[in-house]
Amino acid sequence: MANAELTDAIRSRLRAAADPVRAAGAQAYMKSEMPSLGVRVPEVRRIVKAAAAELPPGPLGELKSTVLELWRGASWREERYAAIDLTGLRLAAGELSMLPVYEEIIRSGAWWDLVDGVSHRLCALLQAHREDLTPVLRRWSTDEDFWIRRASITAQLGAKAATDAALLRDVIEANLVDREFFIRKAIGWALRDYSGTEPDWVRTFVERHGQELSALSRKEALRNLP
């Protein structure tokens, strides 16, 4: 059962922090049908952190229910940001049972800010549960939903030396022919991120795939390399 006090507190505090002028610009920028309150992301995080400290969710099951209640019942985009921020509580860290929650956020959020909001959660799960997550991400890399495919590509952002290079190679290669902008951008982003740790690996990958890589992916991949 969801923690109703916590969800009510988050919703009311977000509304109290609303900025109508900024909201119009934010909604236009995100090209979102869901309206915005105009609350900046750092302020959303502050509100969630404070509310969760005052009204902490109990066991993990309650946290998951609270996240999904806030996510599914959202009237404002910031409520969805808040739901994602709740998944960052220590209670959920490294918990494999959170994966279905992240998958629902990706599939129903279906836009870059929401999908990318859980990429670091997926990365943490992969580090904690490689045997379980590796086949999931490989399966996601060929899913019909391109947002799920994007998540498979961005799931190792920030992993640095802990990056599974073979997995990164496989999920990217599965999407090389895709002309979707958000897939091409994700490929370039993932390669650029890994170039900070293994520049030679990234150079070799780009050289090997030549014209298979889109110009956007290639440019992003090599952006930080001399």
DOZA-594283 format. One record per residue: residue in three letters; x, y, z of N, C-alpha, C in turn. Coordinates in steps of 0.02 Angstrom, whole numbers, padded with zeros to 5 digits, always signed. Layout:
// residues N
alaXYZXYZXYZ
...
This chain:
// residues 226
met+00042-00060+00000+00000+00000+00000+00044+00063+00000
ala+00023+00112-00039+00062+00173-00045+00058+00214+00019
asn+00110+00253+00030+00112+00300+00086+00076+00364+00064
ala+00011+00367+00080-00030+00422+00057-00007+00489+00085
glu+00017+00489+00146+00041+00552+00176+00099+00580+00137
leu+00144+00535+00116+00202+00556+00079+00183+00583+00010
thr+00141+00547-00026+00121+00570-00092+00083+00637-00088
asp+00040+00644-00037+00002+00706-00029+00050+00764-00014
ala+00100+00750+00029+00147+00803+00047+00187+00826-00014
ile+00210+00779-00053+00250+00795-00112+00208+00836-00161
arg+00147+00813-00174+00104+00848-00221+00089+00920-00198
ser+00072+00927-00135+00054+00994-00110+00114+01041-00111
arg+00173+01015-00094+00233+01057-00093+00255+01076-00164
leu+00246+01031-00210+00262+01047-00280+00215+01103-00305
arg+00151+01098-00289+00104+01149-00311+00120+01217-00279
ala+00141+01214-00216+00158+01276-00181+00219+01310-00211
ala+00263+01270-00243+00324+01297-00273+00315+01315-00346
ala+00255+01310-00372+00243+01320-00443+00262+01390-00466
asp+00286+01393-00528+00304+01456-00561+00269+01456-00629
pro+00210+01487-00635+00171+01484-00697+00209+01510-00758
val+00250+01561-00749+00287+01588-00806+00337+01537-00832
arg+00374+01508-00787+00423+01457-00807+00388+01395-00833
ala+00329+01380-00807+00293+01319-00826+00277+01318-00900
ala+00257+01374-00927+00239+01377-00998+00299+01361-01042
gly+00356+01389-01024+00417+01375-01062+00440+01304-01055
ala+00434+01276-00994+00455+01208-00982+00413+01158-01022
gln+00348+01170-01024+00304+01125-01061+00318+01128-01135
ala+00331+01187-01160+00347+01195-01231+00413+01161-01248
tyr+00463+01170-01204+00529+01140-01216+00525+01064-01217
met+00486+01035-01171+00479+00963-01168+00431+00935-01220
lys+00394+00979-01255+00344+00957-01304+00297+00907-01271
ser+00275+00925-01211+00237+00879-01170+00163+00897-01168
glu+00120+00846-01174+00049+00857-01165+00032+00866-01091
met+00073+00834-01048+00062+00840-00976+00088+00909-00954
pro+00047+00948-00920+00068+01015-00900+00124+01014-00849
ser+00159+01070-00845+00214+01079-00798+00195+01130-00745
leu+00223+01122-00686+00214+01171-00633+00268+01225-00635
gly+00321+01211-00673+00375+01260-00677+00423+01256-00618
val+00425+01199-00584+00471+01190-00528+00536+01161-00555
arg+00591+01192-00539+00656+01170-00564+00674+01101-00534
val+00712+01062-00572+00729+00994-00552+00764+00992-00483
pro+00813+01036-00469+00844+01034-00403+00794+01045-00346
glu+00744+01088-00360+00694+01101-00309+00647+01041-00300
val+00632+01007-00355+00592+00945-00349+00629+00895-00305
arg+00693+00888-00316+00733+00841-00277+00735+00860-00204
arg+00741+00925-00191+00742+00949-00122+00676+00933-00087
ile+00621+00946-00122+00555+00933-00094+00546+00859-00078
val+00566+00816-00125+00560+00743-00115+00602+00720-00056
lys+00664+00743-00054+00710+00723+00000+00683+00743+00068
ala+00658+00805+00073+00632+00829+00137+00569+00791+00157
ala+00524+00781+00109+00461+00746+00125+00474+00673+00145
ala+00521+00641+00110+00536+00571+00126+00570+00565+00194
ala+00608+00616+00214+00639+00615+00280+00587+00623+00335
glu+00537+00664+00322+00485+00676+00371+00434+00619+00374
leu+00419+00590+00316+00368+00538+00311+00396+00478+00275
pro+00446+00446+00304+00481+00392+00268+00436+00333+00252
pro+00442+00308+00190+00404+00247+00173+00433+00189+00212
gly+00391+00140+00227+00413+00084+00268+00454+00034+00229
pro+00429-00028+00222+00467-00078+00185+00470-00062+00110
leu+00510-00100+00074+00520-00087+00003+00454-00090-00036
gly+00410-00136-00017+00346-00141-00051+00306-00077-00047
glu+00309-00044+00010+00273+00019+00018+00305+00073-00025
leu+00370+00073-00029+00403+00123-00071+00384+00113-00144
lys+00384+00051-00168+00366+00038-00238+00294+00061-00251
ser+00249+00046-00206+00179+00067-00214+00173+00143-00215
thr+00213+00176-00173+00211+00249-00170+00238+00279-00234
val+00292+00252-00259+00320+00276-00323+00268+00269-00379
leu+00237+00211-00383+00189+00199-00437+00126+00240-00429
glu+00105+00252-00367+00046+00295-00356+00061+00366-00379
leu+00119+00391-00362+00138+00458-00383+00146+00462-00458
trp+00176+00410-00488+00188+00408-00560+00122+00403-00598
arg+00082+00354-00581+00020+00341-00619-00032+00395-00609
gly-00033+00426-00550-00083+00477-00536-00060+00547-00551
ala-00004+00554-00584+00025+00620-00596-00019+00663-00640
ser-00030+00725-00618-00064+00775-00659-00014+00825-00687
trp+00046+00827-00657+00098+00874-00676+00163+00836-00688
arg+00203+00861-00734+00264+00826-00752+00311+00820-00692
glu+00313+00871-00650+00357+00869-00592+00338+00812-00544
glu+00275+00791-00543+00256+00734-00501+00289+00670-00526
arg+00299+00666-00591+00335+00608-00618+00409+00612-00602
tyr+00438+00672-00605+00507+00680-00583+00514+00659-00510
ala+00465+00678-00470+00467+00661-00399+00463+00586-00388
ala+00423+00552-00428+00418+00479-00422+00486+00447-00437
ile+00520+00472-00489+00586+00446-00505+00635+00460-00449
asp+00631+00520-00420+00676+00537-00365+00665+00491-00305
leu+00604+00469-00293+00591+00423-00237+00627+00357-00247
thr+00637+00336-00309+00672+00273-00322+00746+00278-00303
gly+00769+00339-00289+00839+00348-00269+00849+00341-00194
leu+00797+00328-00156+00805+00319-00084+00846+00256-00070
arg+00883+00258-00016+00928+00203+00002+00891+00136+00005
leu+00828+00139+00026+00787+00078+00032+00784+00039-00034
ala+00788+00075-00090+00781+00043-00155+00848+00027-00188
ala+00903+00050-00159+00968+00043-00191+00987-00030-00203
gly+01001-00046-00265+01024-00113-00283+00971-00167-00278
glu+00907-00148-00271+00854-00197-00263+00828-00219-00332
leu+00838-00282-00347+00818-00309-00412+00742-00304-00423
ser+00704-00307-00369+00631-00304-00376+00606-00236-00400
met+00651-00186-00403+00632-00121-00429+00631-00120-00505
leu+00659-00170-00538+00664-00170-00611+00596-00161-00646
pro+00543-00196-00624+00478-00184-00658+00454-00112-00651
val+00471-00079-00596+00452-00009-00587+00489+00034-00638
tyr+00553+00023-00646+00592+00061-00696+00567+00048-00766
glu+00549-00015-00780+00523-00030-00847+00457+00005-00860
glu+00414+00008-00810+00350+00044-00820+00363+00118-00832
ile+00410+00147-00794+00426+00218-00804+00451+00230-00875
ile+00493+00186-00900+00520+00194-00968+00465+00188-01020
arg+00425+00135-01015+00374+00122-01066+00318+00174-01065
ser+00295+00193-01007+00239+00240-01004+00263+00312-01006
gly+00325+00325-00984+00352+00393-00988+00366+00413-01059
ala+00399+00369-01095+00410+00376-01167+00433+00446-01189
trp+00479+00474-01151+00512+00536-01172+00579+00539-01137
trp+00626+00575-01168+00696+00570-01147+00708+00589-01074
asp+00674+00640-01049+00689+00661-00980+00668+00609-00929
leu+00614+00574-00942+00589+00523-00897+00627+00458-00905
val+00639+00439-00967+00677+00377-00980+00748+00383-00953
asp+00781+00438-00966+00849+00447-00942+00853+00456-00867
gly+00796+00473-00837+00795+00482-00765+00809+00419-00725
val+00798+00361-00757+00811+00298-00722+00874+00263-00747
ser+00912+00294-00791+00972+00261-00819+01022+00243-00764
his+01032+00288-00717+01080+00274-00663+01053+00220-00616
arg+00988+00214-00610+00959+00160-00570+00975+00093-00603
leu+00968+00091-00669+00983+00029-00706+01057+00013-00700
cys+01099+00063-00703+01171+00053-00696+01187+00022-00629
ala+01156+00048-00576+01169+00021-00509+01144-00051-00503
leu+01088-00066-00534+01063-00135-00533+01110-00182-00570
leu+01136-00158-00626+01182-00200-00665+01245-00215-00625
gln+01271-00166-00589+01331-00178-00549+01317-00228-00493
ala+01256-00226-00466+01239-00270-00410+01215-00338-00432
his+01188-00343-00492+01157-00406-00515+01174-00419-00588
arg+01238-00426-00603+01258-00434-00673+01227-00495-00707
glu+01225-00551-00672+01198-00611-00703+01125-00604-00721
asp+01088-00565-00682+01017-00555-00695+01004-00500-00746
leu+01041-00446-00740+01028-00387-00782+01057-00392-00852
thr+01113-00426-00860+01144-00429-00926+01098-00458-00979
pro+01066-00516-00968+01020-00541-01019+00959-00497-01028
val+00937-00463-00976+00880-00418-00982+00898-00361-01029
leu+00956-00330-01021+00975-00275-01063+00987-00297-01135
arg+01013-00357-01144+01021-00382-01213+00953-00392-01245
arg+00905-00416-01206+00837-00424-01233+00805-00356-01247
trp+00816-00310-01202+00789-00243-01213+00817-00210-01276
ser+00878-00227-01294+00910-00194-01352+00876-00210-01418
thr+00832-00260-01418+00795-00277-01479+00720-00270-01470
asp+00700-00236-01417+00629-00227-01403+00596-00183-01456
glu+00531-00192-01467+00495-00150-01515+00492-00077-01494
asp+00493-00065-01429+00489+00002-01401+00559+00034-01402
phe+00568+00087-01442+00635+00115-01447+00658+00148-01383
trp+00612+00166-01339+00633+00194-01275+00665+00141-01231
ile+00639+00080-01235+00670+00024-01199+00739+00010-01229
arg+00744+00014-01295+00809+00004-01327+00858+00059-01306
arg+00834+00121-01303+00877+00176-01280+00902+00162-01209
ala+00858+00137-01167+00878+00123-01097+00931+00069-01094
ser+00929+00021-01139+00980-00031-01139+01048-00002-01157
ile+01049+00049-01199+01111+00081-01221+01139+00127-01167
thr+01096+00163-01133+01119+00212-01083+01126+00183-01013
ala+01114+00119-01005+01113+00088-00939+01182+00083-00906
gln+01236+00097-00944+01302+00094-00913+01336+00163-00910
leu+01298+00215-00920+01326+00283-00913+01353+00293-00843
gly+01415+00315-00840+01446+00327-00775+01479+00267-00744
ala+01475+00209-00777+01504+00148-00748+01580+00148-00752
lys+01608+00186-00798+01680+00192-00805+01715+00124-00810
ala+01762+00109-00765+01800+00046-00770+01756-00015-00758
ala+01698-00005-00728+01652-00061-00716+01607-00077-00775
thr+01617-00040-00830+01577-00051-00891+01590-00121-00919
asp+01537-00155-00937+01542-00219-00972+01546-00202-01046
ala+01607-00201-01073+01617-00179-01142+01582-00224-01192
ala+01580-00289-01178+01547-00335-01224+01472-00321-01227
leu+01443-00306-01169+01372-00289-01167+01359-00223-01203
leu+01402-00174-01191+01395-00109-01225+01398-00119-01301
arg+01447-00158-01323+01454-00172-01395+01390-00204-01422
asp+01364-00253-01387+01306-00291-01412+01243-00248-01417
val+01230-00207-01366+01168-00168-01368+01173-00112-01420
ile+01233-00087-01432+01241-00036-01484+01235-00068-01553
glu+01270-00123-01564+01268-00156-01629+01197-00177-01648
ala+01157-00194-01598+01088-00214-01612+01046-00156-01638
asn+01072-00094-01630+01033-00035-01649+01068+00010-01701
leu+01121-00014-01731+01158+00027-01779+01116+00049-01839
val+01070+00008-01861+01032+00025-01921+00972+00069-01905
asp+00958+00080-01842+00900+00119-01822+00912+00193-01837
arg+00866+00224-01871+00873+00295-01890+00838+00341-01840
glu+00810+00314-01787+00777+00355-01737+00828+00401-01703
phe+00813+00465-01700+00859+00515-01671+00879+00496-01600
phe+00832+00476-01558+00848+00463-01488+00890+00400-01479
ile+00889+00356-01528+00934+00298-01526+01004+00319-01549
arg+01007+00356-01603+01073+00379-01627+01108+00422-01575
lys+01069+00465-01542+01097+00508-01490+01122+00466-01431
ala+01084+00415-01412+01103+00372-01356+01168+00334-01372
ile+01175+00310-01433+01236+00275-01453+01296+00321-01446
gly+01290+00381-01473+01346+00428-01468+01362+00446-01396
trp+01310+00455-01356+01318+00473-01286+01354+00418-01247
ala+01332+00356-01258+01362+00299-01223+01436+00291-01242
leu+01450+00299-01306+01520+00292-01328+01563+00349-01303
arg+01536+00410-01304+01574+00467-01278+01589+00459-01204
asp+01539+00435-01167+01549+00424-01095+01604+00373-01082
tyr+01604+00319-01120+01654+00266-01110+01722+00287-01137
ser+01725+00335-01182+01790+00358-01209+01833+00389-01155
gly+01802+00413-01101+01841+00440-01046+01880+00388-01008
thr+01858+00325-01014+01891+00269-00980+01932+00227-01028
glu+01904+00212-01086+01938+00170-01136+01936+00203-01205
pro+01976+00255-01214+01974+00291-01279+01993+00247-01338
asp+02040+00202-01330+02060+00159-01386+02004+00112-01406
trp+01968+00086-01356+01911+00042-01370+01859+00079-01412
val+01845+00141-01394+01794+00180-01430+01818+00196-01500
arg+01882+00216-01507+01909+00230-01574+01903+00168-01619
thr+01923+00111-01592+01920+00049-01630+01849+00032-01650
phe+01802+00041-01604+01732+00027-01619+01707+00072-01675
val+01722+00136-01671+01700+00183-01723+01732+00166-01790
glu+01796+00149-01790+01830+00132-01853+01802+00068-01883
arg+01788+00019-01839+01763-00045-01863+01695-00039-01897
his+01653+00005-01870+01585+00009-01895+01575+00063-01948
gly+01627+00102-01960+01627+00147-02017+01561+00180-02032
gln+01533+00166-02091+01472+00199-02113+01410+00172-02079
glu+01416+00118-02041+01357+00094-02005+01334+00144-01952
leu+01382+00177-01922+01366+00228-01872+01339+00290-01907
ser+01286+00319-01879+01261+00381-01907+01311+00436-01894
ala+01306+00490-01932+01351+00547-01922+01344+00575-01852
leu+01283+00576-01826+01271+00602-01758+01305+00558-01707
ser+01297+00493-01712+01329+00447-01664+01404+00452-01666
arg+01433+00456-01727+01505+00460-01735+01532+00526-01705
lys+01498+00581-01719+01520+00645-01694+01519+00646-01617
glu+01465+00620-01588+01461+00620-01515+01513+00573-01485
ala+01523+00515-01516+01570+00466-01489+01641+00494-01486
leu+01660+00533-01536+01729+00558-01541+01737+00628-01513
arg+01685+00656-01486+01686+00726-01464+01744+00742-01417
asn+01759+00698-01370+01810+00712-01320+01877+00679-01334
leu+01884+00651-01394+01947+00618-01411+01988+00663-01457
pro+02054+00664-01447+02098+00706-01489+02101+00679-01560
